[in-house]
Each structure stands twice: as structure tokens, then as C-alpha cells.
Amino acid sequence: MIKEKWLEQGFIDEAIPEGVDVKAEIRRLCKEKNALIMAHYYTEGVIQELADFVGDSLALAQKAASTNADIIVMCGVHFMGETNKILCPEKTILVPDLNASCSLAESCPADEFEKFVKAHPHHTVISYVNTTAATKALTDIVVTSSNAKQIVESLPKEAPIIFGPDKNLGHYISEQTGRKMLLWDGACQVHEKFSAVKIQQLKSKYPAAKVLVHPECPPAIISLADKVGSTAALLKYSVTDSAQEFIVVTESGILVEMQRLAPNKTFIPAPAEDSDNTCNECEYMKLVTLNKLYNCLKYEWPAIEVEPEMGKKAVKSIHRMLEISKNLGL
């Protein structure tokens, strides 16, 4: 009954009784149900603190493929839940809010991408993990920002490549590898909105700060970087580098883990071009709340479903990524 009540809304908004220790209840439910909570670095700090595992897209996929949990609660966006279901079709995959989409995944509708692929035969199709299951089913190899460069370099130099959907990541990888690729015209709304002017202003205000940039950003932003890398790579750099101040040009949720691991350092989030706020957030990631996490674990809904035949096609591209990553020591 509870699922039907909230079906159209896409999440269960039932109020938590007063006096309930929500965090303790979530941990109790995880133990009782053999459930694993995974969270992306871009979710709220309280979600990251509660999670059994926090990581970027590559680490989350690797963890999903290896866990013995019966239930995976994916605190992130919809495509991440789909990736988990593709890898673990026998497991229950929950997401706290079905409305947690991804602007990058939405920028690559599978039907349009299929036409693009068919118009360019004999190409190896590489898709960023930020895609729907239907798009992954059209893909030869999935990549993340952590392994895209190495996977492209692992292919024969003469192999023609289609890279989608992120044109900025594709452009960066093309520059790094010297490989010419056909790029799908997609982008992440968070990383597209950063302002080179405002970053320059921050550099003037914090002259000793190093600039950390995610490769989903446009070339003009990447040109300002001291370090370009995935969320995991930027996190590692911020902890190990000798600098004490960093301007962080990616979704601001990563600052939670940066500050936790390097409490004596200063992290300055870069603002969006159309905002004076000192952060740039993914509205979809922020849909994951403590209340929704509790309810989805309690009622085991919303659950992600992937059509079995589509899943069988899509999993090949993910397995190929995981296999290449393992062989490359990533």
C-alpha cells in the first residue's frame, strides 16, 4: 500500500516518528536486511557519513560488482542505480528518489545516439558511465573520468572511436592522447556553468591556492587548472600535495571528504557563472536526503529495474571497462 501511495511521486515521503534516532535505525535496517549503502562524493555530507562506501563512479561500479550484500542502496543519481542493477541483476537495488536524474545522461537520448552510431559504422563506441542503460547497451566500452584516458590509449591507434556523451571530457581525452574521436554533443550542467572570470578572481584572492578541475569542464576552465582529474583523483591530490589552499572546480559535495581527510587545509568551492554563491551543486544529487534514505530502506522502494535483454547488452560494455581497468591496475 505504501508503495502505491507514493508511486507517482517517485519516493516515499512518510514522516519519521518523533524521537526516532534515524541514523541508528538506518544502521539497524542495514544489518537486518544485509544491505549496503553506497554514496557518491556529490551527495550531502550526512549521507556520505552514513554510507558504508563512498566513491566516484568507477569505485562504485567496482564495489557493486564485488559486494555480497542482498540489497544495495545507491545514494546518487538514477544511472548509478541502473549500473548497479546491470552488474547485479539478482540483487535489490534501491535509490532514495527516482527523480534523481543526470543532465549528462539526459543529453544523450538512446534513440538519437543509436542513429549517430549507425551513421558512423566500424567505430569503437566509448560511452561515459553517466548514461542510461539503453545507451550503455549501444556501447562497446564504458569509461569513467578515472580511466577514460588509459582505456582510449589501450585501443589500437588506427581504431576509429565514437566518444559520448560528454564533449568536454572527450575533448580533454583527445588532447591528452592525440586521438581524434567523433564526439557526441552532450555536457553536464554543473560543470558547464563554471566561470573562468570568477575562478580568476578567486586566484587573485587566494594566490597560493592550486586549482583543481574536473575534466567535464569546458576547455577554458581546464586551461586554468593545476590539476585535472576525476573526483577521486582530485581528492587524492588535495590530500597529498603540499599546497594548503585549493580552489575546487567540481560539484561542491566533494569538499566534505576533502575537508575530512585534510582538516587543516582550506578548500574554496568555485561558483557558477550565473551565481554569486560560493558553490556549484548538482540539484539531482541533493535530492537524496536522510528521510528518503530511511524510508527507501524501510520499505525497500523505490527499486531500480532494467529490462533483462537490455541489461545483458549493457553489462558487456561495463565488464569490458572493469576488465581493462583491472589489467591496467586502475
Residue pairs with C-beta under 8 A, 6 or more apart in sequence:
2 12
2 14
2 299
2 301
3 12
3 299
3 301
6 12
6 13
6 14
6 301
10 97
10 98
10 99
10 302
11 96
11 97
11 98
11 99
11 287
11 292
11 295
11 296
11 302
12 292
12 295
12 296
12 299
12 301
12 302
13 291
13 292
13 295
14 295
15 291
16 22
16 291
16 294
16 295
22 290
22 291
22 294
23 50
23 290
25 294
26 37
26 50
26 290
26 293
26 294
26 297
27 50
29 35
29 294
29 297
29 298
30 36
30 37
30 52
30 297
33 70
33 71
33 297
33 300
34 68
34 69
34 70
34 71
35 69
35 70
35 71
35 72
35 73
35 297
36 52
36 53
36 63
36 67
36 69
36 71
36 72
36 73
37 50
37 51
37 52
37 53
37 73
37 75
37 293
37 297
38 51
38 52
38 53
38 54
38 55
38 60
38 63
38 64
38 72
38 73
38 74
38 75
38 76
38 84
39 47
39 48
39 50
39 51
39 53
39 54
39 75
39 76
39 288
40 54
40 55
40 56
40 57
40 60
40 75
40 76
40 77
40 80
40 253
40 285
41 48
41 54
41 55
41 56
41 231
41 232
41 235
41 251
41 253
41 254
41 256
41 257
42 76
42 231
42 251
42 253
42 254
42 282
42 285
43 75
43 76
43 253
43 285
43 286
43 288
44 253
44 285
44 286
44 288
44 289
45 253
45 256
46 290
47 75
47 288
47 289
47 290
47 293
48 54
48 253
48 256
48 257
50 290
50 293
51 75
53 59
53 60
53 63
54 257
55 63
55 232
56 144
56 145
56 146
56 230
56 231
56 232
57 80
57 83
57 129
57 130
57 144
57 145
57 146
57 230
58 129
58 144
58 146
58 147
58 230
58 232
58 325
58 330
59 146
59 232
60 74
60 76
60 80
60 83
60 84
61 83
61 84
61 87
61 129
61 144
61 318
61 321
61 322
62 322
62 325
64 72
64 83
64 84
64 87
64 88
65 87
65 88
65 322
67 88
69 91
70 91
70 92
71 91
71 92
71 93
71 94
71 297
71 300
72 84
72 88
72 91
72 92
72 93
72 94
73 94
73 95
73 96
73 293
73 296
73 297
74 80
74 81
74 84
74 93
74 94
74 95
74 304
75 95
75 96
75 288
75 293
76 95
76 100
76 285
76 288
77 100
77 101
77 102
77 105
77 282
77 284
77 285
78 95
78 98
78 100
78 101
78 102
78 105
78 304
79 102
79 105
79 129
79 130
79 131
79 132
79 133
80 95
81 93
81 94
81 95
81 304
82 132
82 133
82 304
82 306
83 129
83 133
83 136
83 318
84 91
84 93
84 304
85 91
85 93
85 133
85 304
85 305
85 306
85 311
86 133
86 136
86 306
86 311
86 314
86 315
86 318
87 315
87 318
89 306
89 308
89 311
92 300
92 303
93 303
93 304
94 296
94 297
94 300
94 301
94 302
94 303
94 304
95 296
95 302
95 303
95 304
96 287
96 288
96 289
96 292
96 293
96 295
96 296
96 302
97 287
97 288
97 289
97 292
97 302
98 302
99 284
99 287
100 284
100 285
100 287
100 288
101 284
102 130
102 188
102 284
103 187
103 188
103 189
103 190
103 284
104 128
104 130
104 131
104 165
104 166
104 186
104 187
104 188
104 189
104 216
105 130
105 131
105 132
105 135
105 165
107 165
107 185
107 186
107 187
108 127
108 131
108 132
108 135
108 164
108 165
108 184
108 186
110 132
110 134
110 135
110 137
110 138
113 135
113 138
113 164
113 165
113 184
114 138
116 162
116 164
116 184
117 123
117 125
117 138
117 162
120 160
120 162
120 182
122 160
123 160
123 161
123 162
123 182
124 140
124 141
124 155
124 159
124 160
124 161
124 162
125 138
125 139
125 140
125 141
125 161
125 162
125 164
126 139
126 140
126 141
126 142
126 143
126 148
126 151
126 152
126 161
126 162
126 163
126 164
126 181
127 135
127 136
127 138
127 139
127 141
127 142
127 143
127 163
127 164
127 165
127 317
128 142
128 143
128 144
128 145
128 148
128 163
128 164
128 165
128 166
128 169
129 142
129 143
129 144
129 321
130 165
130 166
130 188
131 139
131 142
131 164
131 165
133 306
133 307
133 310
133 311
133 314
134 310
134 314
135 164
135 165
136 142
136 313
136 314
136 317
136 318
137 310
137 313
137 314
137 317
139 314
139 317
140 317
140 320
141 151
141 317
141 320
141 321
141 324
142 317
142 318
142 320
142 321
143 151
143 152
143 321
144 230
144 321
145 169
145 214
145 215
145 216
145 229
145 230
145 231
145 233
146 229
146 230
146 232
146 233
146 330
147 321
147 324
147 325
147 328
147 330
148 169
148 173
148 215
149 173
149 176
149 177
150 324
150 325
150 328
150 330
151 321
151 324
151 325
151 328
152 161
152 163
152 173
152 177
152 179
152 181
153 177
153 179
154 324
154 328
155 161
157 179
160 182
161 179
161 181
161 182
162 181
162 182
162 184
163 169
163 170
163 173
163 174
163 181
163 182
163 183
163 184
164 170
164 183
164 184
164 186
165 184
165 186
166 184
166 186
166 187
166 188
166 216
167 183
167 184
167 185
167 186
167 187
168 187
168 188
168 191
168 192
168 215
168 216
168 217
168 218
168 219
168 222
169 215
169 216
170 181
170 183
170 184
171 183
171 219
172 215
172 219
172 222
172 228
173 179
173 181
173 215
174 180
174 181
174 183
187 216
188 216
190 216
190 250
190 251
190 280
190 281
190 282
191 214
191 216
191 217
191 218
191 221
191 250
191 251
192 217
192 218
193 272
193 273
193 274
193 275
193 280
194 217
194 218
194 221
194 249
194 270
194 271
194 272
194 273
194 280
195 270
195 271
195 272
195 273
196 220
196 221
196 224
197 273
198 270
198 271
198 273
199 211
199 221
199 224
199 247
199 249
199 270
200 224
202 209
202 247
202 268
202 270
203 209
203 211
203 224
203 247
206 245
206 247
206 266
206 268
208 243
208 244
208 245
209 243
209 245
209 246
209 247
209 266
209 268
210 226
210 227
210 241
210 243
210 245
210 246
210 247
211 224
211 225
211 226
211 227
211 246
211 247
211 249
212 225
212 226
212 227
212 229
212 234
212 237
212 238
212 246
212 247
212 248
212 249
212 250
213 221
213 222
213 224
213 225
213 227
213 228
213 234
213 249
213 250
214 228
214 229
214 230
214 231
214 234
214 249
214 250
214 251
215 222
215 228
215 229
215 230
216 250
217 249
217 250
221 249
222 228
224 249
225 249
227 233
227 234
227 237
227 241
229 237
231 250
231 251
231 254
234 248
234 250
234 254
235 254
235 257
235 258
235 261
238 246
238 248
238 258
238 261
238 262
238 265
238 267
239 258
239 261
239 262
243 265
244 264
244 265
244 266
245 265
245 266
245 267
245 268
246 258
246 265
246 266
246 267
246 268
247 268
247 270
248 254
248 255
248 258
248 267
248 268
248 269
248 270
249 270
251 280
251 281
251 282
251 285
252 269
252 279
252 280
252 281
253 281
253 282
253 285
255 267
255 269
258 265
258 267
259 265
259 267
268 278
269 278
269 279
269 280
270 280
271 277
271 278
271 279
271 280
272 280
296 302
306 314
